[in-house]
Amino acid sequence: MIKILFVCHGNICRSPMAEFLFRDIVQKLGMGAEFHVASAATSREEIGNPVHYGTTRKLKEFGISTAGKYAVQLKKKDYEEYDYLIGMEHQNIRSMLRILGKDPDHKIHMLLDFSDHPRNIADPWYTGNFDKTYEDVKEGCEGLLQYILEHDM
C-alpha cells in the first residue's frame, strides 16, 4: 500500500482538496485499496476545524464529500509512516522540514513538481479562487498518480 500525506498551512483548503480528489481518482480507477491518503497542516491555527466551505463546495460539484474531515497537524512521526509527503507551495516545504527534520529518503515534494509546469498552488483562503486551486490540485494529483504508476507499481 502506498501512503500519501498532503500538507498545507491550515489543512482546511488545499491539502484536504488534494486528499479527497486523489482518493476519488484512485477509487474510480479501482485502485482505492492500494492507497492510504490523508492530509495535515504545518500550523496549529485551524486544528479541529472542518474543511473550508469553499473547498467543500468545489468538491461537491464533482460528487466528492469532505464529511468527517477536521484539520490535524503534521507530526514528526509522519515521516516514517508515509511514502510521500506532498506540500502545496515552497513555504509548506520549509515548514514541513522544520517539523520533520531532514528528508534522507526524498519523500517530501511539492504537488505541482509532478506536473509539466512546477509551481506553487496559491492558497484560496487568500485568493478566494477555489476554481483555480481545484484545477492546480487536479493537475498535480494526476501527475503524482502517473509518477507512482511508473515508479512504484
Kinemage of the C-alpha trace (Angstrom):
@kinemage 1
@onewidth
@group {chain A} dominant
@subgroup {mainchain}
@vectorlist {calphas} color= white
{ca met a 1} P 0.000 0.000 0.000
{ca ile a 2} L 1.278 3.453 -0.910
{ca lys a 3} L 0.752 6.086 1.765
{ca ile a 4} L 0.418 9.748 0.787
{ca leu a 5} L 0.098 12.736 3.112
{ca phe a 6} L -0.891 16.055 1.526
{ca val a 7} L 0.179 19.092 3.536
{ca cys a 8} L -0.683 22.806 3.526
{ca his a 9} L -0.673 25.619 6.067
{ca gly a 10} L -4.026 25.058 7.785
{ca asn a 11} L -5.362 21.731 6.445
{ca ile a 12} L -8.727 23.259 5.596
{ca cys a 13} L -8.350 24.251 1.904
{ca arg a 14} L -5.632 22.848 -0.358
{ca ser a 15} L -4.447 19.691 1.383
{ca pro a 16} L -7.932 18.287 2.063
{ca met a 17} L -8.855 19.167 -1.526
{ca ala a 18} L -5.884 17.084 -2.684
{ca glu a 19} L -6.678 14.289 -0.216
{ca phe a 20} L -10.279 13.864 -1.301
{ca leu a 21} L -9.645 14.433 -5.016
{ca phe a 22} L -6.738 11.951 -5.154
{ca arg a 23} L -8.782 9.392 -3.241
{ca asp a 24} L -11.696 9.890 -5.659
{ca ile a 25} L -9.415 9.448 -8.688
{ca val a 26} L -7.890 6.180 -7.483
{ca gln a 27} L -11.245 4.800 -6.329
{ca lys a 28} L -12.757 5.448 -9.767
{ca leu a 29} L -9.813 3.583 -11.292
{ca gly a 30} L -10.474 0.624 -8.977
{ca met a 31} L -7.209 1.244 -7.129
{ca gly a 32} L -8.548 2.674 -3.870
{ca ala a 33} L -7.346 -0.270 -1.786
{ca glu a 34} L -3.767 0.292 -2.970
{ca phe a 35} L -3.541 3.748 -1.389
{ca his a 36} L -3.840 5.325 2.028
{ca val a 37} L -4.397 9.066 1.586
{ca ala a 38} L -4.576 11.738 4.299
{ca ser a 39} L -3.780 15.409 4.864
{ca ala a 40} L -2.333 17.627 7.576
{ca ala a 41} L -1.342 21.201 8.470
{ca thr a 42} L 2.009 22.754 9.226
{ca ser a 43} L 0.380 25.289 11.575
{ca arg a 44} L -1.874 24.873 14.593
{ca glu a 45} L -4.247 27.694 13.606
{ca glu a 46} L -7.094 25.559 12.266
{ca ile a 47} L -6.616 22.309 14.223
{ca gly a 48} L -10.003 20.692 14.835
{ca asn a 49} L -11.823 22.861 12.296
{ca pro a 50} L -13.768 21.351 9.378
{ca val a 51} L -12.801 21.743 5.728
{ca his a 52} L -13.305 25.316 4.440
{ca tyr a 53} L -16.713 25.813 2.809
{ca gly a 54} L -15.045 26.890 -0.464
{ca thr a 55} L -13.234 23.553 -0.770
{ca thr a 56} L -16.329 21.641 0.335
{ca arg a 57} L -18.488 23.460 -2.217
{ca lys a 58} L -15.977 22.959 -5.053
{ca leu a 59} L -15.546 19.231 -4.428
{ca lys a 60} L -19.311 18.781 -4.071
{ca glu a 61} L -19.633 19.927 -7.716
{ca phe a 62} L -17.898 16.653 -8.608
{ca gly a 63} L -19.782 14.488 -6.128
{ca ile a 64} L -16.906 14.390 -3.651
{ca ser a 65} L -17.720 14.712 0.054
{ca thr a 66} L -15.373 16.017 2.745
{ca ala a 67} L -17.617 14.864 5.596
{ca gly a 68} L -15.814 13.900 8.779
{ca lys a 69} L -12.543 15.683 7.976
{ca tyr a 70} L -11.112 18.025 10.592
{ca ala a 71} L -7.738 19.750 10.466
{ca val a 72} L -4.839 17.900 12.069
{ca gln a 73} L -1.208 18.898 12.481
{ca leu a 74} L 1.768 17.274 10.789
{ca lys a 75} L 3.855 15.270 13.280
{ca lys a 76} L 7.499 14.203 13.178
{ca lys a 77} L 6.455 10.517 13.139
{ca asp a 78} L 4.539 11.090 9.866
{ca tyr a 79} L 7.856 10.935 8.026
{ca glu a 80} L 8.212 7.249 8.867
{ca glu a 81} L 4.536 6.449 8.270
{ca tyr a 82} L 4.144 7.912 4.760
{ca asp a 83} L 5.836 7.224 1.425
{ca tyr a 84} L 5.057 10.669 0.017
{ca leu a 85} L 4.667 13.935 1.948
{ca ile a 86} L 3.319 16.471 -0.508
{ca gly a 87} L 3.286 20.229 0.120
{ca met a 88} L 1.375 22.800 -1.905
{ca glu a 89} L 3.992 25.584 -2.016
{ca his a 90} L 7.597 26.350 -1.083
{ca gln a 91} L 6.619 27.761 2.327
{ca asn a 92} L 4.862 24.474 3.153
{ca ile a 93} L 8.058 22.589 2.302
{ca arg a 94} L 10.118 24.810 4.619
{ca ser a 95} L 7.582 24.328 7.419
{ca met a 96} L 7.428 20.580 6.791
{ca leu a 97} L 11.213 20.313 7.095
{ca arg a 98} L 11.101 22.330 10.316
{ca ile a 99} L 8.663 19.787 11.786
{ca leu a 100} L 10.002 16.599 10.206
{ca gly a 101} L 13.719 17.321 10.178
{ca lys a 102} L 15.775 16.134 7.229
{ca asp a 103} L 14.474 14.276 4.171
{ca pro a 104} L 17.023 11.456 3.732
{ca asp a 105} L 14.577 9.265 1.794
{ca his a 106} L 13.449 12.068 -0.573
{ca lys a 107} L 9.795 11.718 0.410
{ca ile a 108} L 8.991 15.446 0.526
{ca his a 109} L 7.784 17.071 -2.697
{ca met a 110} L 5.600 19.901 -3.928
{ca leu a 111} L 2.420 18.661 -5.616
{ca leu a 112} L 2.958 20.515 -8.870
{ca asp a 113} L 6.505 19.170 -9.157
{ca phe a 114} L 4.683 16.164 -10.638
{ca ser a 115} L 3.190 18.332 -13.405
{ca asp a 116} L 4.651 19.679 -16.632
{ca his a 117} L 4.706 23.166 -15.057
{ca pro a 118} L 6.083 23.029 -11.482
{ca arg a 119} L 4.861 25.942 -9.367
{ca asn a 120} L 3.175 26.848 -6.093
{ca ile a 121} L -0.546 26.300 -5.579
{ca ala a 122} L -1.979 29.582 -4.339
{ca asp a 123} L -3.899 29.474 -1.069
{ca pro a 124} L -7.598 30.103 -1.804
{ca trp a 125} L -8.011 31.315 1.778
{ca tyr a 126} L -6.341 34.485 0.490
{ca thr a 127} L -7.205 34.443 -3.229
{ca gly a 128} L -10.819 33.289 -2.874
{ca asn a 129} L -10.324 31.403 -6.158
{ca phe a 130} L -11.245 27.809 -5.347
{ca asp a 131} L -11.769 27.067 -9.053
{ca lys a 132} L -8.098 27.803 -9.841
{ca thr a 133} L -6.958 25.882 -6.778
{ca tyr a 134} L -9.044 22.891 -7.880
{ca glu a 135} L -7.528 22.958 -11.378
{ca asp a 136} L -3.994 23.124 -9.943
{ca val a 137} L -4.666 20.380 -7.397
{ca lys a 138} L -6.221 18.160 -10.077
{ca glu a 139} L -3.212 18.681 -12.352
{ca gly a 140} L -0.873 17.770 -9.503
{ca cys a 141} L -2.871 14.726 -8.376
{ca glu a 142} L -2.969 13.338 -11.913
{ca gly a 143} L 0.785 13.898 -12.283
{ca leu a 144} L 1.517 12.320 -8.899
{ca leu a 145} L -0.559 9.253 -9.750
{ca gln a 146} L 1.218 8.905 -13.105
{ca tyr a 147} L 4.583 9.142 -11.328
{ca ile a 148} L 3.584 6.487 -8.792
{ca leu a 149} L 2.299 4.165 -11.500
{ca glu a 150} L 5.591 4.471 -13.382
{ca his a 151} L 7.921 4.221 -10.378
{ca asp a 152} L 6.222 2.363 -7.521
{ca met a 153} L 3.742 -0.100 -9.029
